Amino acid sequence: MISIISLLVVVVLSMLVVRVATVALTLTGLSKELARFQARSAFTGAGFTTNESENVVGHPVRRRIIMLLMLLGNAGIITAMSSLILSLVGAQQTEGVLGSLWFRVTALVTGLVLLWAVAHSRLVDRHLSRIIAWALGQWTMLEARDYASLLHLSGDYAVIELQVKPHDWLAGRELHALRLNDEGVLVLGIEKGGGGFAGAPRGHTTLDAGDTAILYGPRATLQNLDERRAGSVGNWDHHRAVDQQRQTETGQAELADPAGGAAESNARTP
């Protein structure tokens, strides 16, 4: 039974390490979903795609977190497998009910099911994440900013990297001529195709083919921008997006000030 308990302890510690790393990566600016995937991948040694690895390697704090996860993951998995093998092998050499193979397997499965239920509990996840975030804020230098929550990226808004192609509606035009603000889209930065980065670019900055624009705005509008091509059809899509944004802003204004919205509506009624 000692080996079974040891295995469950290792599993609990492994889950706690991954949870702490997930919260830590979230505090560096990653979304919760991406941070959880990165933490699990590094801990298990599964790895992740090139773009995601660049996001980690290019950030010094994330890089240290992932390196620590890799080290702890190798030690934890080896220890867990050793405990499991010793437990099952020892069951054949021990007499009595507690030493039977079926009893140990049942105890192991029961313990793992209980741990799985606790790990997937939203209540436990919410409170544990708050405690970990508080502890990391107290004893580490991590900047406690969940940018995904701040920008409401889990709702109707998103941040995307849009690569400008030669026949795109965006290609070869200055930002002030595109009037992306009227569509509710903000240009956070532009990675130039020939090298260099323009942060918070101004209106006279030109989007050239080969550039990568970092955009923030409504998901539907961003998807349309990614598919929008130069020409009259693209211009028409722009005007429709502007009208949609105006309707959205009107609805938000009415929600913020119902009395004012009703008064304006009555004033327009003949």
C-alpha positions as CSV (number, residue, x, y, z in Angstrom):
1,M,0.0,0.0,0.0
2,I,2.9,2.3,0.6
3,S,3.8,2.3,-3.1
4,I,0.1,3.0,-4.0
5,I,0.1,6.0,-1.7
6,S,3.4,7.2,-3.0
7,L,2.1,7.0,-6.6
8,L,-1.0,9.1,-5.7
9,V,1.2,11.6,-3.9
10,V,3.4,11.9,-7.0
11,V,0.3,12.4,-9.1
12,V,-1.1,15.1,-6.8
13,L,2.2,17.0,-6.7
14,S,2.4,16.7,-10.5
15,M,-1.1,18.2,-10.9
16,L,-0.2,21.0,-8.5
17,V,3.0,21.8,-10.3
18,V,1.2,22.0,-13.7
19,R,-1.5,24.2,-12.1
20,V,1.0,26.6,-10.6
21,A,2.8,26.8,-14.0
22,T,-0.5,27.4,-15.8
23,V,-1.3,30.4,-13.5
24,A,2.3,31.7,-13.8
25,L,2.2,31.5,-17.6
26,T,-1.2,33.2,-17.5
27,L,0.3,36.1,-15.5
28,T,2.9,36.6,-18.3
29,G,0.1,37.4,-20.7
30,L,-0.9,34.0,-22.2
31,S,-4.5,33.0,-22.4
32,K,-5.7,30.4,-19.9
33,E,-6.2,27.8,-22.5
34,L,-2.8,28.3,-24.1
35,A,-1.1,28.5,-20.8
36,R,-2.7,25.2,-19.7
37,F,-1.6,23.5,-23.0
38,Q,1.9,24.8,-22.7
39,A,2.3,23.7,-19.1
40,R,1.0,20.2,-19.8
41,S,3.1,19.8,-22.9
42,A,6.3,20.8,-21.2
43,F,5.6,18.7,-18.1
44,T,4.9,15.5,-20.1
45,G,7.6,16.2,-22.7
46,A,5.0,16.1,-25.5
47,G,6.3,19.4,-27.0
48,F,4.3,21.9,-29.1
49,T,4.3,23.6,-32.5
50,T,7.0,25.9,-33.7
51,N,5.0,29.1,-33.4
52,E,4.1,28.3,-29.8
53,S,7.7,27.4,-28.9
54,E,8.8,30.7,-30.3
55,N,6.3,32.5,-28.0
56,V,7.9,30.7,-25.0
57,V,11.6,30.9,-26.0
58,G,11.3,34.6,-26.9
59,H,10.0,35.4,-23.4
60,P,12.6,35.1,-20.6
61,V,10.1,34.4,-17.8
62,R,8.1,31.8,-19.8
63,R,11.4,30.1,-20.8
64,R,12.4,29.6,-17.2
65,I,8.9,28.3,-16.3
66,I,9.0,25.8,-19.1
67,M,12.6,24.6,-18.3
68,L,11.6,24.0,-14.7
69,L,8.5,22.1,-15.8
70,M,10.6,19.8,-18.1
71,L,13.0,19.0,-15.2
72,L,10.2,18.3,-12.7
73,G,8.2,16.4,-15.4
74,N,11.0,13.9,-16.1
75,A,11.5,13.2,-12.4
76,G,7.8,13.0,-11.6
77,I,6.9,10.6,-14.5
78,I,9.9,8.3,-13.7
79,T,9.0,8.2,-10.0
80,A,5.3,7.5,-10.8
81,M,6.1,4.7,-13.1
82,S,8.6,3.2,-10.6
83,S,6.0,3.3,-7.9
84,L,3.4,1.7,-10.1
85,I,5.6,-1.2,-11.2
86,L,6.8,-1.8,-7.6
87,S,3.2,-1.8,-6.4
88,L,1.9,-4.3,-8.9
89,V,5.0,-6.6,-8.7
90,G,4.9,-6.5,-4.9
91,A,1.2,-7.6,-4.9
92,Q,2.2,-11.0,-6.1
93,Q,4.7,-11.4,-3.3
94,T,2.6,-10.3,-0.4
95,E,0.0,-12.5,1.4
96,G,-3.4,-11.3,2.6
97,V,-6.2,-9.1,1.3
98,L,-4.2,-5.9,1.4
99,G,-1.5,-7.5,-0.7
100,S,-3.7,-8.9,-3.4
101,L,-3.3,-7.6,-6.9
102,W,-7.0,-6.8,-7.4
103,F,-7.1,-4.8,-4.1
104,R,-4.2,-2.6,-5.2
105,V,-5.6,-2.1,-8.6
106,T,-9.0,-1.1,-7.2
107,A,-7.3,1.3,-4.7
108,L,-5.2,2.8,-7.4
109,V,-8.2,3.3,-9.8
110,T,-10.4,4.8,-7.0
111,G,-7.7,7.2,-6.0
112,L,-7.1,8.3,-9.6
113,V,-10.8,8.8,-10.3
114,L,-11.1,11.0,-7.2
115,L,-8.1,13.1,-8.2
116,W,-9.6,13.5,-11.7
117,A,-12.9,14.7,-10.3
118,V,-11.1,17.2,-8.0
119,A,-8.9,18.4,-10.9
120,H,-11.9,19.1,-13.2
121,S,-13.9,20.8,-10.5
122,R,-14.6,24.4,-11.6
123,L,-15.0,25.5,-7.9
124,V,-11.6,24.0,-7.0
125,D,-10.0,25.5,-10.1
126,R,-11.3,29.0,-9.4
127,H,-10.3,29.1,-5.7
128,L,-6.9,27.3,-6.3
129,S,-6.0,29.6,-9.1
130,R,-6.7,32.7,-6.9
131,I,-4.5,31.3,-4.2
132,I,-1.7,30.5,-6.6
133,A,-2.0,33.9,-8.2
134,W,-1.9,35.6,-4.8
135,A,1.2,33.5,-3.8
136,L,3.0,34.2,-7.0
137,G,2.3,37.9,-6.6
138,Q,3.7,37.9,-3.0
139,W,6.8,35.8,-3.6
140,T,7.8,36.3,-7.2
141,M,8.4,39.1,-9.6
142,L,5.7,38.0,-12.0
143,E,3.4,40.8,-13.2
144,A,-0.1,39.9,-12.3
145,R,-1.9,40.7,-15.5
146,D,-4.3,38.4,-17.2
147,Y,-4.4,40.1,-20.6
148,A,-6.9,37.6,-22.0
149,S,-9.5,38.6,-19.3
150,L,-8.6,42.3,-19.6
151,L,-9.3,42.3,-23.3
152,H,-12.3,40.0,-23.1
153,L,-10.6,37.6,-25.5
154,S,-12.8,34.7,-24.3
155,G,-15.9,36.6,-25.7
156,D,-16.5,38.3,-29.0
157,Y,-13.1,40.0,-29.2
158,A,-9.7,38.6,-30.2
159,V,-6.1,39.5,-31.0
160,I,-4.8,38.0,-34.2
161,E,-1.7,38.2,-36.4
162,L,-2.8,38.8,-39.9
163,Q,-0.2,38.4,-42.7
164,V,-0.8,40.9,-45.5
165,K,-0.8,39.3,-49.0
166,P,-0.4,41.2,-52.3
167,H,-4.1,41.0,-53.3
168,D,-5.5,41.8,-49.8
169,W,-7.6,44.9,-49.2
170,L,-5.1,46.1,-46.7
171,A,-2.0,45.8,-48.9
172,G,-0.2,49.0,-50.0
173,R,-2.5,51.4,-48.1
174,E,-1.9,53.8,-45.2
175,L,-3.7,53.2,-41.9
176,H,-5.6,56.5,-42.0
177,A,-7.0,55.5,-45.5
178,L,-8.2,52.1,-44.2
179,R,-10.2,53.6,-41.4
180,L,-10.0,50.4,-39.4
181,N,-11.1,52.3,-36.2
182,D,-14.5,52.8,-37.8
183,E,-14.8,49.0,-37.9
184,G,-13.9,48.7,-34.2
185,V,-10.4,47.3,-35.1
186,L,-7.2,48.6,-33.4
187,V,-3.8,48.0,-34.9
188,L,-1.5,47.1,-32.0
189,G,1.7,46.7,-34.1
190,I,3.1,45.8,-37.5
191,E,6.0,43.4,-38.1
192,K,7.6,44.6,-41.3
193,G,8.3,41.9,-43.9
194,G,11.9,43.3,-44.3
195,G,12.5,43.3,-40.6
196,G,11.6,45.7,-37.8
197,F,8.6,46.3,-35.7
198,A,6.3,49.3,-35.5
199,G,4.4,49.4,-32.2
200,A,1.2,51.4,-31.9
201,P,1.6,52.6,-35.5
202,R,0.1,56.0,-36.6
203,G,-2.1,56.8,-39.5
204,H,0.7,57.4,-42.1
205,T,2.1,53.9,-41.6
206,T,1.7,51.8,-44.7
207,L,0.7,48.1,-44.7
208,D,2.8,46.4,-47.3
209,A,2.5,42.9,-48.7
210,G,4.6,40.6,-46.5
211,D,3.9,42.6,-43.3
212,T,2.2,41.0,-40.3
213,A,-0.4,43.2,-38.6
214,I,-1.3,42.6,-35.0
215,L,-5.0,43.5,-34.7
216,Y,-7.5,43.6,-31.9
217,G,-11.2,43.8,-32.4
218,P,-14.5,41.8,-32.9
219,R,-13.8,38.3,-34.1
220,A,-16.2,38.4,-37.0
221,T,-14.7,41.6,-38.3
222,L,-11.1,40.3,-38.0
223,Q,-12.1,37.1,-39.9
224,N,-13.6,39.2,-42.6
225,L,-10.5,41.3,-42.8
226,D,-8.4,38.2,-43.2
227,E,-10.5,37.1,-46.2
228,R,-11.1,40.6,-47.7
229,R,-9.6,41.2,-51.1
230,A,-8.8,44.5,-52.9
231,G,-11.4,46.1,-55.1
232,S,-15.1,47.1,-54.9
233,V,-16.1,43.9,-53.1
234,G,-13.5,44.7,-50.4
235,N,-14.7,48.3,-50.1
236,W,-18.3,47.1,-49.7
237,D,-17.3,44.7,-46.9
238,H,-15.6,47.7,-45.2
239,H,-18.8,49.8,-45.4
240,R,-20.9,46.9,-44.0
241,A,-18.4,46.4,-41.2
242,V,-18.6,50.1,-40.4
243,D,-22.4,50.0,-40.3
244,Q,-22.3,47.0,-38.0
245,Q,-19.9,48.7,-35.6
246,R,-22.1,51.8,-35.5
247,Q,-25.1,49.6,-34.6
248,T,-23.0,47.9,-31.9
249,E,-22.0,51.2,-30.4
250,T,-25.6,52.4,-30.4
251,G,-26.7,49.3,-28.6
252,Q,-23.9,49.8,-26.0
253,A,-24.8,53.4,-25.5
254,E,-28.5,52.4,-24.9
255,L,-27.4,49.8,-22.3
256,A,-25.1,52.3,-20.6
257,D,-27.8,55.0,-20.5
258,P,-31.3,53.5,-21.0
259,A,-33.1,56.8,-20.2
260,G,-31.0,58.8,-22.6
261,G,-31.5,56.2,-25.4
262,A,-35.3,56.3,-24.8
263,A,-35.4,60.1,-24.8
264,E,-33.4,60.2,-28.1
265,S,-35.8,57.6,-29.6
266,N,-38.8,59.7,-28.6
267,A,-37.3,62.8,-29.9
268,R,-36.9,61.2,-33.3
269,T,-40.5,60.0,-33.3
270,P,-42.8,62.4,-35.2
